[in-house]
Amino acid sequence: MFLGIVVLHVLMAWGAVSGLSRQVVEAVLGPIEATIIDEMPEPQDEPPPPPPEIEAPPPFVPPPDIQINIPQQQQQTTAIQQVTRERPPPTPPPVAAPPKREPVIVPPRSNPRRPLTQPEYPPSSRRAGEAGTVVLEVYVLENGRVGDARVKQSSGYPRLDEAALREVKRSWRLEPGTQDGKPVAMWGQFAVTFRLTD
């Protein structure tokens, strides 16, 4: 079998060299004829339309020279001077004042180092069985002393009211009232009570 393959290859090589293959192709396909085809005539473009006629512009006619004489007025100069005159700079708006803050007020009060003394009970009032509470308005100075005192609400017994006023003016020492932390003279209210059991 190997020998058959070798012989086949040799025959094929000899046929290619001697032109046998070309004869085989011609025998199978037959002669090849070529014909020349006339070229199609190119379509002719229609000629472009003629350009539109442009009308010639009318000849240039210069406008007539017109001169208008306006008399100059002196007031115009004055008006221009007033406009171009330097103006003083506008005054700045007033600065708004900060809102007022209410002062911190502390009324006068009793001094813990000097307790308030109780007025002497009038003997006639004790015998008569008079008792009650008197409310006093006391004007306290910056040093704590009493500048003045008056009855705001009576106890109902004039002798008790008078005894309370005498004691307050004579011996009371208070802590003064303050405004924003500073001692100031001001009025304060204090009550004095008279009891028969005292």
C-alpha positions as CSV (number, residue, x, y, z in Angstrom):
1,M,0.0,0.0,0.0
2,F,2.8,2.4,0.7
3,L,4.2,1.7,-2.7
4,G,0.8,2.6,-4.3
5,I,0.8,6.0,-2.5
6,V,4.3,6.7,-3.7
7,V,3.4,5.8,-7.3
8,L,0.3,8.1,-7.1
9,H,2.4,11.0,-6.0
10,V,4.9,10.5,-8.7
11,L,2.2,10.5,-11.4
12,M,0.7,13.7,-10.1
13,A,4.0,15.5,-10.1
14,W,4.7,14.3,-13.6
15,G,1.2,15.5,-14.8
16,A,1.8,19.0,-13.3
17,V,5.1,19.3,-15.0
18,S,4.0,18.1,-18.5
19,G,0.8,20.4,-18.6
20,L,-1.5,17.5,-18.2
21,S,-3.5,19.3,-15.6
22,R,-4.3,22.2,-18.0
23,Q,-5.5,19.7,-20.6
24,V,-7.8,18.0,-18.0
25,V,-9.3,21.4,-16.9
26,E,-9.9,22.4,-20.6
27,A,-11.6,19.1,-21.3
28,V,-13.9,19.4,-18.3
29,L,-14.8,23.1,-18.6
30,G,-14.6,23.7,-22.3
31,P,-13.3,26.8,-24.1
32,I,-13.9,30.2,-22.4
33,E,-15.3,32.9,-24.5
34,A,-15.2,36.6,-23.6
35,T,-17.6,39.2,-25.0
36,I,-17.2,43.0,-24.8
37,I,-20.3,44.8,-23.5
38,D,-20.8,48.3,-24.7
39,E,-20.7,50.9,-21.9
40,M,-24.0,52.5,-21.0
41,P,-24.2,56.1,-22.1
42,E,-24.0,58.6,-19.2
43,P,-27.2,60.6,-18.6
44,Q,-26.7,64.1,-19.7
45,D,-27.5,66.8,-17.0
46,E,-29.9,69.4,-18.0
47,P,-28.3,72.9,-18.3
48,P,-28.7,75.1,-15.2
49,P,-31.4,77.7,-15.4
50,P,-30.3,81.2,-16.3
51,P,-29.5,83.5,-13.4
52,P,-32.4,85.9,-12.4
53,E,-32.2,89.4,-13.6
54,I,-31.1,91.8,-10.9
55,E,-32.5,95.3,-11.1
56,A,-29.9,98.0,-11.0
57,P,-30.2,100.2,-7.8
58,P,-31.4,103.8,-8.3
59,P,-28.7,106.4,-8.6
60,F,-27.5,107.9,-5.2
61,V,-29.2,111.2,-4.4
62,P,-27.5,113.0,-1.5
63,P,-29.9,114.4,1.2
64,P,-30.3,118.1,1.4
65,D,-28.2,120.0,3.9
66,I,-30.5,121.5,6.6
67,Q,-29.1,123.7,9.3
68,I,-31.2,124.6,12.3
69,N,-30.0,127.5,14.5
70,I,-31.1,127.0,18.1
71,P,-30.3,130.0,20.4
72,Q,-28.3,128.9,23.4
73,Q,-29.8,129.7,26.8
74,Q,-27.8,130.7,29.8
75,Q,-30.0,128.7,32.1
76,Q,-28.7,125.4,30.6
77,T,-25.2,126.3,31.8
78,T,-26.5,127.1,35.2
79,A,-28.4,123.8,35.3
80,I,-25.3,121.8,34.3
81,Q,-23.2,123.6,37.0
82,Q,-25.8,122.7,39.6
83,V,-25.8,119.1,38.6
84,T,-22.0,118.7,38.4
85,R,-21.4,120.6,41.7
86,E,-20.1,118.4,44.5
87,R,-22.7,117.3,47.0
88,P,-21.8,116.9,50.6
89,P,-21.7,113.2,51.7
90,P,-25.0,112.0,53.1
91,T,-25.3,112.0,56.9
92,P,-25.1,108.5,58.3
93,P,-28.3,107.2,59.8
94,P,-28.5,107.5,63.6
95,V,-27.2,104.5,65.4
96,A,-30.1,102.8,67.1
97,A,-29.7,102.7,70.9
98,P,-29.6,99.3,72.4
99,P,-32.9,98.3,74.0
100,K,-33.2,99.4,77.6
101,R,-32.6,96.7,80.1
102,E,-34.7,96.7,83.2
103,P,-32.5,97.2,86.3
104,V,-32.3,94.4,88.7
105,I,-33.8,95.7,92.0
106,V,-33.6,93.9,95.3
107,P,-35.8,95.4,98.1
108,P,-34.4,96.0,101.6
109,R,-34.5,93.1,104.0
110,S,-33.6,92.2,107.6
111,N,-30.0,91.8,108.5
112,P,-29.2,88.3,109.8
113,R,-26.3,89.7,111.9
114,R,-28.6,92.2,113.5
115,P,-32.0,90.6,114.0
116,L,-35.1,92.9,114.1
117,T,-36.1,93.8,117.6
118,Q,-39.7,93.5,118.8
119,P,-41.3,96.7,120.0
120,E,-42.3,97.0,123.7
121,Y,-45.9,96.0,124.2
122,P,-47.8,99.0,125.5
123,P,-49.1,98.1,129.1
124,S,-52.4,99.8,128.5
125,S,-52.9,97.8,125.2
126,R,-52.0,94.6,127.0
127,R,-54.5,95.3,129.8
128,A,-57.1,96.2,127.2
129,G,-56.4,92.9,125.3
130,E,-55.3,94.8,122.1
131,A,-53.4,92.6,119.6
132,G,-52.8,92.6,115.8
133,T,-50.3,93.1,113.0
134,V,-49.2,96.4,111.6
135,V,-47.6,96.7,108.1
136,L,-45.0,99.4,107.9
137,E,-43.4,101.1,104.9
138,V,-39.7,101.7,105.9
139,Y,-37.3,104.0,103.9
140,V,-33.9,102.3,104.2
141,L,-30.8,104.4,103.4
142,E,-27.7,103.1,101.6
143,N,-26.0,102.4,105.0
144,G,-28.9,100.3,106.3
145,R,-30.3,102.9,108.7
146,V,-34.0,103.8,108.7
147,G,-34.6,107.2,107.2
148,D,-38.3,107.3,107.6
149,A,-41.3,105.0,108.4
150,R,-45.0,105.1,108.0
151,V,-48.0,102.9,108.6
152,K,-49.3,101.2,105.4
153,Q,-51.9,98.9,107.1
154,S,-53.0,99.5,110.6
155,S,-53.3,96.9,113.3
156,G,-56.6,98.5,114.3
157,Y,-55.1,100.0,117.4
158,P,-53.3,103.3,117.3
159,R,-51.2,102.6,120.4
160,L,-49.8,99.4,118.7
161,D,-49.1,101.3,115.5
162,E,-47.2,104.1,117.4
163,A,-45.2,101.6,119.4
164,A,-44.1,99.8,116.1
165,L,-43.1,103.1,114.4
166,R,-41.0,104.2,117.5
167,E,-39.1,100.9,117.6
168,V,-38.3,100.8,113.9
169,K,-37.0,104.4,113.8
170,R,-35.0,104.0,117.0
171,S,-33.2,100.6,116.7
172,W,-33.7,98.8,113.4
173,R,-30.6,98.2,111.2
174,L,-31.4,96.6,107.8
175,E,-29.7,95.4,104.7
176,P,-30.2,98.2,102.1
177,G,-31.9,97.5,98.8
178,T,-29.8,97.2,95.7
179,Q,-30.1,98.2,92.0
180,D,-27.9,96.2,89.7
181,G,-25.9,95.1,92.7
182,K,-25.3,98.7,94.1
183,P,-26.9,99.7,97.4
184,V,-29.5,102.5,97.0
185,A,-32.0,104.1,99.3
186,M,-35.5,102.8,98.8
187,W,-38.8,101.9,100.5
188,G,-39.5,98.4,101.8
189,Q,-42.4,96.8,103.7
190,F,-42.1,95.0,107.0
191,A,-44.8,93.6,109.4
192,V,-44.8,93.8,113.2
193,T,-47.2,91.5,115.1
194,F,-48.4,92.1,118.6
195,R,-49.5,88.9,120.5
196,L,-50.9,88.9,124.1
197,T,-48.9,85.7,124.7
198,D,-45.5,87.5,124.2
